[in-house]
């Protein structure tokens, strides 16, 4: 299996400038999402637990819908607990394409036809 490549945009340090108009909860959500590495996914429930609000899955989704930079703050990496893709402010078809693209880029997988 191909070794995962390391990709870093390092925007975590400047996130406060980008999201200063958001509530503390929304900031916590976006900061947690920034830490999800390319090729990985986490659930809305995982994010809620990570920020100390374990029952706030819906609020996490609402906060992600306000994301001003969806490609830099990778809200497409957050999925529903029941293995569904969940929502995405730019449409679920694009969310699936972004996730597939990252998996292929990082792990060398092609999901569409099962080939490598």
MODELLER restraints for C-alpha pairs under 7 A, 6 or more apart:
rsr = mdl.restraints
at = mdl.atoms
rsr.add(forms.Gaussian(group=physical.xy_distance, feature=features.Distance(at['CA:2:A'], at['CA:107:A']), mean=6.10, stdev=0.5))
rsr.add(forms.Gaussian(group=physical.xy_distance, feature=features.Distance(at['CA:2:A'], at['CA:108:A']), mean=6.67, stdev=0.5))
rsr.add(forms.Gaussian(group=physical.xy_distance, feature=features.Distance(at['CA:3:A'], at['CA:107:A']), mean=6.92, stdev=0.5))
rsr.add(forms.Gaussian(group=physical.xy_distance, feature=features.Distance(at['CA:4:A'], at['CA:106:A']), mean=5.11, stdev=0.5))
rsr.add(forms.Gaussian(group=physical.xy_distance, feature=features.Distance(at['CA:4:A'], at['CA:107:A']), mean=5.56, stdev=0.5))
rsr.add(forms.Gaussian(group=physical.xy_distance, feature=features.Distance(at['CA:5:A'], at['CA:106:A']), mean=5.64, stdev=0.5))
rsr.add(forms.Gaussian(group=physical.xy_distance, feature=features.Distance(at['CA:12:A'], at['CA:34:A']), mean=6.60, stdev=0.5))
rsr.add(forms.Gaussian(group=physical.xy_distance, feature=features.Distance(at['CA:19:A'], at['CA:27:A']), mean=6.66, stdev=0.5))
rsr.add(forms.Gaussian(group=physical.xy_distance, feature=features.Distance(at['CA:26:A'], at['CA:63:A']), mean=5.22, stdev=0.5))
rsr.add(forms.Gaussian(group=physical.xy_distance, feature=features.Distance(at['CA:28:A'], at['CA:51:A']), mean=6.32, stdev=0.5))
rsr.add(forms.Gaussian(group=physical.xy_distance, feature=features.Distance(at['CA:29:A'], at['CA:47:A']), mean=6.77, stdev=0.5))
rsr.add(forms.Gaussian(group=physical.xy_distance, feature=features.Distance(at['CA:29:A'], at['CA:51:A']), mean=6.92, stdev=0.5))
rsr.add(forms.Gaussian(group=physical.xy_distance, feature=features.Distance(at['CA:29:A'], at['CA:60:A']), mean=6.39, stdev=0.5))
rsr.add(forms.Gaussian(group=physical.xy_distance, feature=features.Distance(at['CA:29:A'], at['CA:63:A']), mean=6.90, stdev=0.5))
rsr.add(forms.Gaussian(group=physical.xy_distance, feature=features.Distance(at['CA:30:A'], at['CA:73:A']), mean=6.81, stdev=0.5))
rsr.add(forms.Gaussian(group=physical.xy_distance, feature=features.Distance(at['CA:32:A'], at['CA:47:A']), mean=6.61, stdev=0.5))
rsr.add(forms.Gaussian(group=physical.xy_distance, feature=features.Distance(at['CA:33:A'], at['CA:73:A']), mean=6.64, stdev=0.5))
rsr.add(forms.Gaussian(group=physical.xy_distance, feature=features.Distance(at['CA:33:A'], at['CA:74:A']), mean=6.36, stdev=0.5))
rsr.add(forms.Gaussian(group=physical.xy_distance, feature=features.Distance(at['CA:33:A'], at['CA:75:A']), mean=6.33, stdev=0.5))
rsr.add(forms.Gaussian(group=physical.xy_distance, feature=features.Distance(at['CA:34:A'], at['CA:73:A']), mean=5.39, stdev=0.5))
rsr.add(forms.Gaussian(group=physical.xy_distance, feature=features.Distance(at['CA:34:A'], at['CA:74:A']), mean=6.28, stdev=0.5))
rsr.add(forms.Gaussian(group=physical.xy_distance, feature=features.Distance(at['CA:38:A'], at['CA:102:A']), mean=6.08, stdev=0.5))
rsr.add(forms.Gaussian(group=physical.xy_distance, feature=features.Distance(at['CA:39:A'], at['CA:99:A']), mean=6.83, stdev=0.5))
rsr.add(forms.Gaussian(group=physical.xy_distance, feature=features.Distance(at['CA:39:A'], at['CA:102:A']), mean=4.96, stdev=0.5))
rsr.add(forms.Gaussian(group=physical.xy_distance, feature=features.Distance(at['CA:39:A'], at['CA:103:A']), mean=4.68, stdev=0.5))
rsr.add(forms.Gaussian(group=physical.xy_distance, feature=features.Distance(at['CA:39:A'], at['CA:106:A']), mean=6.12, stdev=0.5))
rsr.add(forms.Gaussian(group=physical.xy_distance, feature=features.Distance(at['CA:40:A'], at['CA:77:A']), mean=6.62, stdev=0.5))
rsr.add(forms.Gaussian(group=physical.xy_distance, feature=features.Distance(at['CA:41:A'], at['CA:77:A']), mean=4.60, stdev=0.5))
rsr.add(forms.Gaussian(group=physical.xy_distance, feature=features.Distance(at['CA:41:A'], at['CA:78:A']), mean=5.61, stdev=0.5))
rsr.add(forms.Gaussian(group=physical.xy_distance, feature=features.Distance(at['CA:41:A'], at['CA:79:A']), mean=6.70, stdev=0.5))
rsr.add(forms.Gaussian(group=physical.xy_distance, feature=features.Distance(at['CA:42:A'], at['CA:77:A']), mean=6.34, stdev=0.5))
rsr.add(forms.Gaussian(group=physical.xy_distance, feature=features.Distance(at['CA:42:A'], at['CA:78:A']), mean=4.97, stdev=0.5))
rsr.add(forms.Gaussian(group=physical.xy_distance, feature=features.Distance(at['CA:42:A'], at['CA:79:A']), mean=6.13, stdev=0.5))
rsr.add(forms.Gaussian(group=physical.xy_distance, feature=features.Distance(at['CA:43:A'], at['CA:78:A']), mean=5.17, stdev=0.5))
rsr.add(forms.Gaussian(group=physical.xy_distance, feature=features.Distance(at['CA:43:A'], at['CA:79:A']), mean=4.74, stdev=0.5))
rsr.add(forms.Gaussian(group=physical.xy_distance, feature=features.Distance(at['CA:43:A'], at['CA:80:A']), mean=5.38, stdev=0.5))
rsr.add(forms.Gaussian(group=physical.xy_distance, feature=features.Distance(at['CA:43:A'], at['CA:81:A']), mean=5.56, stdev=0.5))
rsr.add(forms.Gaussian(group=physical.xy_distance, feature=features.Distance(at['CA:44:A'], at['CA:57:A']), mean=5.10, stdev=0.5))
rsr.add(forms.Gaussian(group=physical.xy_distance, feature=features.Distance(at['CA:44:A'], at['CA:60:A']), mean=6.21, stdev=0.5))
rsr.add(forms.Gaussian(group=physical.xy_distance, feature=features.Distance(at['CA:44:A'], at['CA:61:A']), mean=6.71, stdev=0.5))
rsr.add(forms.Gaussian(group=physical.xy_distance, feature=features.Distance(at['CA:44:A'], at['CA:78:A']), mean=6.05, stdev=0.5))
rsr.add(forms.Gaussian(group=physical.xy_distance, feature=features.Distance(at['CA:44:A'], at['CA:79:A']), mean=6.23, stdev=0.5))
rsr.add(forms.Gaussian(group=physical.xy_distance, feature=features.Distance(at['CA:44:A'], at['CA:80:A']), mean=6.06, stdev=0.5))
rsr.add(forms.Gaussian(group=physical.xy_distance, feature=features.Distance(at['CA:45:A'], at['CA:54:A']), mean=6.63, stdev=0.5))
rsr.add(forms.Gaussian(group=physical.xy_distance, feature=features.Distance(at['CA:45:A'], at['CA:57:A']), mean=5.05, stdev=0.5))
rsr.add(forms.Gaussian(group=physical.xy_distance, feature=features.Distance(at['CA:45:A'], at['CA:81:A']), mean=6.90, stdev=0.5))
rsr.add(forms.Gaussian(group=physical.xy_distance, feature=features.Distance(at['CA:48:A'], at['CA:54:A']), mean=4.86, stdev=0.5))
rsr.add(forms.Gaussian(group=physical.xy_distance, feature=features.Distance(at['CA:48:A'], at['CA:55:A']), mean=6.72, stdev=0.5))
rsr.add(forms.Gaussian(group=physical.xy_distance, feature=features.Distance(at['CA:48:A'], at['CA:56:A']), mean=5.52, stdev=0.5))
rsr.add(forms.Gaussian(group=physical.xy_distance, feature=features.Distance(at['CA:48:A'], at['CA:57:A']), mean=5.63, stdev=0.5))
rsr.add(forms.Gaussian(group=physical.xy_distance, feature=features.Distance(at['CA:48:A'], at['CA:60:A']), mean=6.43, stdev=0.5))
rsr.add(forms.Gaussian(group=physical.xy_distance, feature=features.Distance(at['CA:64:A'], at['CA:75:A']), mean=6.15, stdev=0.5))
rsr.add(forms.Gaussian(group=physical.xy_distance, feature=features.Distance(at['CA:65:A'], at['CA:89:A']), mean=5.57, stdev=0.5))
rsr.add(forms.Gaussian(group=physical.xy_distance, feature=features.Distance(at['CA:76:A'], at['CA:88:A']), mean=6.59, stdev=0.5))
rsr.add(forms.Gaussian(group=physical.xy_distance, feature=features.Distance(at['CA:76:A'], at['CA:95:A']), mean=5.40, stdev=0.5))
rsr.add(forms.Gaussian(group=physical.xy_distance, feature=features.Distance(at['CA:77:A'], at['CA:99:A']), mean=6.88, stdev=0.5))
rsr.add(forms.Gaussian(group=physical.xy_distance, feature=features.Distance(at['CA:79:A'], at['CA:85:A']), mean=5.01, stdev=0.5))
rsr.add(forms.Gaussian(group=physical.xy_distance, feature=features.Distance(at['CA:79:A'], at['CA:86:A']), mean=5.13, stdev=0.5))
rsr.add(forms.Gaussian(group=physical.xy_distance, feature=features.Distance(at['CA:80:A'], at['CA:86:A']), mean=5.01, stdev=0.5))
rsr.add(forms.Gaussian(group=physical.xy_distance, feature=features.Distance(at['CA:88:A'], at['CA:95:A']), mean=6.32, stdev=0.5))
rsr.add(forms.Gaussian(group=physical.xy_distance, feature=features.Distance(at['CA:103:A'], at['CA:109:A']), mean=6.21, stdev=0.5))
rsr.add(forms.Gaussian(group=physical.xy_distance, feature=features.Distance(at['CA:104:A'], at['CA:110:A']), mean=5.64, stdev=0.5))
rsr.add(forms.Gaussian(group=physical.xy_distance, feature=features.Distance(at['CA:108:A'], at['CA:116:A']), mean=6.64, stdev=0.5))
rsr.add(forms.Gaussian(group=physical.xy_distance, feature=features.Distance(at['CA:109:A'], at['CA:116:A']), mean=5.51, stdev=0.5))
rsr.add(forms.Gaussian(group=physical.xy_distance, feature=features.Distance(at['CA:110:A'], at['CA:116:A']), mean=5.80, stdev=0.5))
